[in-house]
Amino acid sequence: MGVEKTLTVNPFHYRKTVDSVRELADWQGVSVLVARALCPLYEQTLPGFKKKRPFFVKTDKCRNHRLCTETIACPAFLRDDEGVRIDADRCTGCALCAQICPENAILPVSRKEADS
């Protein structure tokens, strides 16, 4: 089919995925990007699924620019007048939002809180 360059990424590794897209966009020829990962919502339905620690928004660090909610359509995000929150019951722990937040205001829930 004439493909000269193929890259495979895990789309939940945000920076590596963006770098790969840029590399292929600059490539002078036919290229393919393979994004290989299970959908986190589907993954939860599989036997043997182990839930990862959910994330939360540290409100004192959040500048409420909402880049996280505008960039990805995560069903765990809740938006209101006070800002962005994450529903821990819906969060799969994929960490994509934490990689996007420029203030590093999205953090995993502590192990003690996650176990309770």
N, C-alpha and C positions, 0 to 999 in steps of 0.2 A: 504494500500500500504506500510505500515511499516514506514511511516514518523514519526520520534520521536520529531523533533524540526522544527518549522516554524517561520521565522522572516519576517516582512513586513517593507519595507523602501521606502522612497521617494528618487529616485536616484539623485535628485538635491540637496540633503543634503549629500554632498560628504563624510565628515568625518564619519558620522553615517553609511553610506553605506559601507565604507571601514572597519569600526569596525565590522559590521555585517557579512561581507564576511569572515573576519579573525576568528570571533567566530564560524561560521559554518564550516570553514575549520579545526578547531581544534576539532570539535565535533566528537565523536566516535560513529557514527551511521548515519542513513539516515536523511538528513535535506533538507529543501527547503527555498530558499530566494525568496520572492515575491517583485518585484520592481514595485511600483504602482505610476504612474504619466503619464499625457498626454504628448505626443511629443509636444514640443513648436511650431514646425512648423505647425503641425496639429491643435493645439489649436487656432492658429491665424485665422483659417478658420471658426471657430464656431461662431454662432450668440451670441452677447453679449460679445465677447472678448474685454477685456480692456488691451491695451498695457502697459507693465511695462516700467519703465525708462531704456533706453539702457545703456550699459557700454562703457568705453573708456580706452585706455592704457595711463597711465601717463608716458610719455617717459623718464623723468628724473629719475624715479624709476626703469624702466624696464632694466634688464641686458641682454635682447635679447637671453636668453637660449632657448626660444620657447617651454617650457614645456607645455604651454597652448595649442598650436597648435598641439603638438605631442600627447597629452593625449586625447583630444576631437576633433572631426571633425566638429566643428561649422562653418556653412557657412558664418557667419558674420566676421570671421577672414580674414584679408588681410596681406600677408607677402611680404616684399620687402627688398632691401638692407639695409634700415634704421631700420628695425625691424618689429614689429607686430602692426597692427592697427585693430580697430573694426569698421565695417560699421554700423552706428547707425540705418540706415533704415532696416537692416537685423537682428539686435540684438533683441532678444525677451525679454531680461531682466531676464533670468533664473538664473543668477549669478553663474553658475557652474564654469566658467573660473576664476572668482574672488576668489573662494575657492581653486583653484589649484595653483594660482600664489604665489610662496614663498616670493616674494618681496612686495606683496600687491600693485602691480602696476596697477591692473585693478579695476576701481572704477565706480560707477554709475554716469551718467551725472547729473549735478545739476538740480533741479526742474525748475529753470528759463530757462535753455537751453533746457530742454525736452519739455517745453510748447511752445517754439517759433518755 
